[in-house]
């Protein structure tokens, strides 16, 4: 049975189509934005579609950035791109708040599975990204952005999708944690080796940038959570919302800044990043199968390999001076992985793994309310 959100979405979709074919294409963007917002609200009322609500919101954000980039580049004399790094640090702080020392202790309990997940993550995605960048003949900075996505760690989105997919949530959190802790070393190293022919990569500068965007905020979040655990319960509910809003704002700013370049290479770049994402899921799953892991672990490693911290990639692109070029692939990848990840998790959710066993770790916040990365 339809709720009011579906009716509103239908009206805005018809309005978008009508304006587009009546010579008012510029004005139709607002109707498209409202369509996606209404659809996302409607999905929140469905147990099966709830996981797609954030995805539709991201599509709305991207459409706003494509139609009206001029509104999301400056606020008076302030460049909105300056918000990207603080927002990323806030997201990573939230990730630190979601972790605990017990979560980190799982590394000792599952060394083989975690090692495979991390190694697959830092080999499959960088090499696939390099292959696509070399084959598609993109401009050099666009190509470097594809590689940058592949060289980044996984993010919170993979933890949420693992929960929804009935995978091994403890393993997912552990792989995400380890891959992020290794990012200051492996991300600049891989970028130097694979993207050096496309753009100049300063290993030391990127290592420090990754440290201040990822490591310092995560440990600050861990410390904050340890000191105030149980005293600020409202924070557990607030941080996922803050993370979602921050991810949306980052994607909006990057889409707006790179709108002209995106128009030139849009469909081809979307195709490349979709291949990148889906190849990660596929190789992650079947490599872990070949290594003898059970279904729950295979699902987890698949999601951990295929889903990247696209927000970190966007921030590093900004610090490299290429938010409108290098930053395009991360923005597109982030939107796509929410669609594919939600779809894959939903499909797996209805297909119970053969083996049974409880997840060792539970997310403290509503898992369907945390996306991105």
C-alpha positions as CSV (number, residue, x, y, z in Angstrom):
1,X,0.0,0.0,0.0
2,X,1.4,3.4,-1.0
3,X,2.1,6.0,1.6
4,X,2.0,9.7,0.9
5,X,5.7,9.8,-0.1
6,X,5.0,7.7,-3.2
7,X,2.1,10.0,-4.3
8,X,4.4,13.0,-3.8
9,X,7.2,11.3,-5.7
10,X,4.8,10.5,-8.6
11,X,3.7,14.2,-8.8
12,X,7.2,15.5,-8.8
13,X,8.3,13.0,-11.4
14,X,5.4,13.9,-13.7
15,X,6.3,17.6,-13.1
16,X,9.9,16.9,-14.0
17,X,9.0,15.2,-17.3
18,X,6.5,17.9,-18.2
19,X,9.0,20.8,-17.6
20,X,11.7,18.9,-19.4
21,X,9.6,18.6,-22.6
22,X,8.0,22.0,-22.4
23,X,11.1,24.1,-22.8
24,X,11.8,24.6,-19.0
25,X,14.7,22.1,-18.6
26,X,16.5,24.5,-16.3
27,X,13.6,24.7,-13.9
28,X,13.0,20.9,-14.0
29,X,16.0,20.2,-11.8
30,X,14.1,21.3,-8.7
31,X,11.3,18.8,-9.5
32,X,13.8,16.0,-9.9
33,X,15.4,16.9,-6.6
34,X,12.0,16.8,-4.8
35,X,11.2,13.5,-6.6
36,X,14.2,11.8,-5.1
37,X,13.6,13.3,-1.6
38,X,10.0,12.2,-1.6
39,X,11.0,8.7,-2.8
40,X,13.6,8.4,-0.1
41,X,11.0,9.4,2.6
42,X,8.6,6.9,1.2
43,X,11.2,4.1,1.3
44,X,11.7,4.8,5.0
45,X,8.2,3.4,5.6
46,X,9.0,0.1,4.0
47,X,11.0,-2.6,5.8
48,X,12.3,-4.0,2.4
49,X,13.2,-0.7,0.8
50,X,14.4,1.2,3.9
51,X,18.0,0.5,3.0
52,X,17.6,2.4,-0.3
53,X,16.4,5.6,1.3
54,X,19.8,7.2,1.6
55,X,20.7,6.1,-1.9
56,X,17.8,8.0,-3.3
57,X,18.8,11.1,-1.3
58,X,22.2,10.9,-2.8
59,X,20.7,10.8,-6.3
60,X,18.8,14.0,-5.3
61,X,22.0,15.6,-4.2
62,X,23.8,14.7,-7.5
63,X,20.9,16.0,-9.6
64,X,21.0,19.3,-7.6
65,X,24.7,19.6,-8.2
66,X,24.4,18.9,-11.9
67,X,21.5,21.3,-12.5
68,X,22.4,24.2,-10.2
69,X,26.2,24.0,-9.4
70,X,26.4,27.8,-9.0
71,X,24.5,27.6,-5.7
72,X,26.9,25.1,-4.1
73,X,30.3,26.5,-4.8
74,X,30.4,29.7,-2.7
75,X,28.5,31.2,0.3
76,X,29.4,34.9,0.0
77,X,33.1,34.9,-0.4
78,X,33.6,31.5,1.3
79,X,34.5,28.5,-0.9
80,X,32.4,25.6,0.1
81,X,35.1,23.1,-0.9
82,X,36.8,24.2,2.3
83,X,34.1,22.2,4.2
84,X,35.2,18.8,2.7
85,X,38.1,18.0,5.0
86,X,36.4,19.1,8.3
87,X,33.3,17.0,7.3
88,X,35.5,14.0,6.5
89,X,37.2,14.3,9.9
90,X,33.7,14.5,11.5
91,X,32.7,11.3,9.7
92,X,35.9,9.5,10.8
93,X,35.4,10.7,14.3
94,X,31.9,9.2,14.2
95,X,33.5,5.9,13.0
96,X,35.8,6.0,16.0
97,X,32.8,6.5,18.3
98,X,31.2,3.5,16.8
99,X,34.2,1.3,17.6
100,X,35.4,0.0,20.9
101,X,38.5,-1.7,22.3
102,X,36.5,-5.0,22.1
103,X,36.0,-4.4,18.4
104,X,39.7,-4.0,17.9
105,X,40.3,-7.2,19.8
106,X,38.6,-9.2,17.1
107,X,41.7,-8.7,15.0
108,X,43.4,-11.3,17.3
109,X,40.5,-13.8,17.0
110,X,40.2,-13.8,13.2
111,X,43.7,-13.1,11.8
112,X,43.4,-15.2,8.6
113,X,40.0,-13.8,7.5
114,X,41.0,-10.2,8.3
115,X,44.3,-10.6,6.5
116,X,42.6,-12.0,3.4
117,X,40.0,-9.2,3.5
118,X,42.6,-6.4,3.8
119,X,45.0,-7.9,1.2
120,X,42.2,-8.4,-1.3
121,X,41.0,-4.9,-0.6
122,X,44.5,-3.3,-1.3
123,X,45.3,-5.5,-4.3
124,X,42.0,-6.1,-6.2
125,X,40.7,-2.5,-6.2
126,X,43.9,-0.6,-6.9
127,X,44.8,-3.0,-9.8
128,X,41.3,-2.9,-11.3
129,X,41.3,0.9,-11.0
130,X,44.7,1.1,-12.8
131,X,43.5,-1.2,-15.5
132,X,40.3,0.8,-16.1
133,X,42.2,4.1,-16.0
134,X,44.6,2.8,-18.7
135,X,41.9,1.3,-20.9
136,X,39.3,4.1,-21.0
137,X,41.7,6.8,-22.2
138,X,40.4,9.5,-19.8
139,X,42.2,12.8,-19.2
140,X,45.1,12.2,-16.8
141,X,43.5,13.7,-13.7
142,X,40.2,11.8,-14.2
143,X,42.2,8.6,-14.6
144,X,44.1,9.3,-11.4
145,X,40.8,9.7,-9.6
146,X,39.7,6.2,-10.6
147,X,43.0,4.8,-9.2
148,X,42.6,6.9,-6.1
149,X,39.2,5.4,-5.3
150,X,40.8,1.9,-5.6
151,X,43.7,2.8,-3.3
152,X,41.5,4.0,-0.4
153,X,40.3,1.8,2.5
154,X,36.8,0.7,3.1
155,X,34.3,2.7,5.1
156,X,31.2,2.4,7.3
157,X,28.9,1.6,4.4
158,X,30.4,-1.9,4.1
159,X,29.7,-2.5,7.8
160,X,26.0,-1.6,7.3
161,X,25.7,-3.7,4.1
162,X,27.3,-6.7,5.9
163,X,24.7,-6.4,8.6
164,X,21.9,-6.3,6.1
165,X,23.4,-9.1,4.1
166,X,23.5,-11.5,7.1
167,X,27.3,-11.6,6.7
168,X,29.9,-11.6,9.5
169,X,29.6,-8.1,11.0
170,X,32.5,-8.6,13.4
171,X,34.8,-9.4,10.5
172,X,33.5,-6.5,8.5
173,X,34.2,-4.0,11.3
174,X,37.7,-5.5,11.8
175,X,38.6,-5.3,8.1
176,X,37.3,-1.7,7.9
177,X,39.3,-0.8,11.0
178,X,42.6,-2.4,9.9
179,X,42.3,-1.1,6.3
180,X,41.8,2.5,7.6
181,X,44.7,2.2,10.1
182,X,46.9,1.0,7.2
183,X,45.7,3.8,4.8
184,X,48.4,6.4,5.7
185,X,51.0,3.9,4.4
186,X,49.3,1.9,1.7
187,X,47.1,4.6,0.0
188,X,50.0,7.0,-0.9
189,X,52.3,4.0,-1.7
190,X,49.8,2.5,-4.1
191,X,49.0,5.9,-5.6
192,X,52.7,6.6,-6.1
193,X,53.2,3.2,-7.9
194,X,50.0,3.2,-10.0
195,X,49.0,6.8,-10.6
196,X,52.5,8.3,-10.9
197,X,52.3,8.3,-14.7
198,X,49.0,10.3,-14.6
199,X,49.7,12.9,-11.9
200,X,52.4,13.9,-9.5
201,X,52.0,12.1,-6.2
202,X,53.9,13.3,-3.1
203,X,54.1,10.3,-0.8
204,X,55.0,12.1,2.3
205,X,52.3,14.8,1.9
206,X,49.6,12.2,1.1
207,X,50.6,10.1,4.1
208,X,50.2,13.0,6.4
209,X,46.9,14.1,4.8
210,X,45.6,10.6,5.2
211,X,46.7,10.5,8.8
212,X,45.0,13.8,9.8
213,X,41.8,12.9,7.9
214,X,41.6,9.2,9.1
215,X,43.8,8.2,11.9
216,X,43.6,11.2,14.3
217,X,39.8,11.5,14.1
218,X,39.3,7.8,14.6
219,X,41.5,7.7,17.7
220,X,39.8,10.9,18.9
221,X,36.5,9.2,18.5
222,X,37.7,6.1,20.3
223,X,39.0,8.2,23.2
224,X,35.8,10.2,23.3
225,X,33.7,7.1,23.4
226,X,35.8,5.6,26.2
227,X,35.5,8.7,28.3
228,X,31.7,9.3,27.9
229,X,30.4,5.7,27.3
230,X,26.9,5.5,28.6
231,X,26.6,9.2,29.4
232,X,25.5,10.5,26.1
233,X,23.3,7.9,24.6
234,X,21.7,10.4,22.3
235,X,25.1,10.6,20.5
236,X,24.8,7.1,19.2
237,X,21.6,8.2,17.3
238,X,23.0,11.5,16.3
239,X,26.3,10.5,14.7
240,X,24.9,8.3,12.0
241,X,22.6,11.2,10.9
242,X,25.6,13.6,11.0
243,X,27.6,11.2,8.9
244,X,24.8,10.9,6.3
245,X,24.4,14.6,6.0
246,X,28.2,15.1,5.8
247,X,28.5,12.6,3.0
248,X,25.6,14.2,1.1
249,X,27.2,17.7,1.4
250,X,30.6,16.4,0.2
251,X,29.1,14.7,-2.8
252,X,27.0,17.9,-3.6
253,X,30.1,20.1,-3.4
254,X,32.2,17.9,-5.5
255,X,29.5,17.3,-8.1
256,X,29.0,21.0,-8.4
257,X,32.7,21.8,-8.7
258,X,33.2,19.1,-11.4
259,X,29.9,19.6,-13.2
260,X,31.5,20.8,-16.5
261,X,34.0,18.0,-16.6
262,X,31.4,15.5,-15.6
263,X,29.2,16.5,-18.5
264,X,32.1,15.7,-20.9
265,X,33.0,12.3,-19.5
266,X,29.9,11.4,-17.5
267,X,28.4,8.2,-18.9
268,X,31.9,6.8,-19.7
269,X,33.1,7.5,-16.2
270,X,29.9,6.0,-14.7
271,X,30.5,2.9,-16.7
272,X,34.1,2.6,-15.6
273,X,33.2,3.1,-11.9
274,X,30.4,0.6,-12.1
275,X,32.7,-2.0,-13.6
276,X,35.2,-1.1,-10.8
277,X,32.6,-1.6,-8.1
278,X,31.1,-4.8,-9.4
279,X,34.5,-6.4,-10.1
280,X,35.4,-5.7,-6.5
281,X,32.3,-7.6,-5.2
282,X,32.9,-10.5,-7.6
283,X,36.6,-11.0,-7.1
284,X,36.3,-10.5,-3.3
285,X,33.6,-13.2,-3.1
286,X,35.1,-15.8,-5.3
287,X,38.7,-15.4,-4.1
288,X,37.5,-16.0,-0.5
289,X,35.5,-19.0,-1.8
290,X,38.6,-20.4,-3.4
291,X,40.4,-20.0,-0.1
292,X,37.8,-22.1,1.7
293,X,35.9,-19.5,3.7
294,X,32.2,-20.0,4.7
295,X,29.4,-18.1,3.0
296,X,29.1,-15.4,5.7
297,X,32.8,-14.6,5.5
298,X,32.7,-14.6,1.6
299,X,29.8,-12.1,1.7
300,X,31.7,-9.9,4.1
301,X,35.0,-9.9,2.1
302,X,33.0,-9.3,-1.1
303,X,31.5,-6.1,0.4
304,X,34.7,-5.0,2.0
305,X,36.6,-5.3,-1.3
306,X,33.9,-3.7,-3.5
307,X,33.0,-0.7,-1.2
308,X,35.5,2.0,-0.8
309,X,35.8,5.1,1.4
310,X,34.9,7.4,-1.4
311,X,34.7,10.4,1.0
312,X,38.4,10.0,1.9
313,X,39.2,9.8,-1.8
314,X,37.3,13.0,-2.4
315,X,39.2,14.7,0.4
316,X,42.6,13.6,-0.9
317,X,41.6,14.8,-4.3
318,X,40.9,18.2,-2.9
319,X,44.3,18.2,-1.1
320,X,45.9,17.3,-4.4
321,X,44.4,20.3,-6.0
322,X,42.0,18.4,-8.2
323,X,38.6,18.4,-6.6
324,X,36.9,19.1,-10.0
325,X,38.8,16.4,-11.8
326,X,40.5,13.9,-9.6
327,X,37.5,14.1,-7.3
328,X,34.9,13.2,-9.9
329,X,35.5,9.4,-9.8
330,X,35.1,9.2,-6.0
331,X,31.9,11.2,-6.2
332,X,30.4,8.9,-8.8
333,X,31.7,5.7,-7.1
334,X,30.2,6.8,-3.8
335,X,26.7,7.1,-5.4
336,X,27.0,3.9,-7.3
337,X,28.2,1.7,-4.5
338,X,25.2,2.7,-2.4
339,X,22.9,1.5,-5.1
340,X,24.8,-1.7,-5.8
341,X,25.7,-2.4,-2.2
342,X,22.1,-2.0,-1.0
343,X,20.8,-4.2,-3.9
344,X,23.4,-6.9,-3.2
345,X,22.7,-6.8,0.6
346,X,19.0,-7.0,0.1
347,X,19.3,-10.0,-2.3
348,X,21.6,-11.8,0.2
349,X,19.3,-10.8,3.1
350,X,16.6,-13.2,1.8
351,X,19.0,-16.0,1.3
352,X,20.3,-17.3,4.6
353,X,23.8,-18.6,4.7
354,X,24.1,-22.4,5.0
355,X,26.0,-22.2,8.3
356,X,24.6,-20.5,11.3
357,X,26.3,-18.3,13.9
358,X,25.6,-15.0,15.7
359,X,27.4,-11.9,14.8
360,X,29.9,-11.1,17.5
361,X,29.5,-7.4,17.3
362,X,26.3,-5.3,17.0
363,X,26.2,-1.8,15.6
364,X,25.0,0.5,18.3
365,X,23.0,2.7,16.0
366,X,20.2,1.7,13.6
367,X,22.1,0.0,10.8
368,X,19.8,1.1,8.1
369,X,20.5,4.7,9.0
370,X,24.3,4.7,8.3
371,X,25.5,4.8,4.8
372,X,28.5,6.0,2.8
373,X,31.8,6.9,3.0
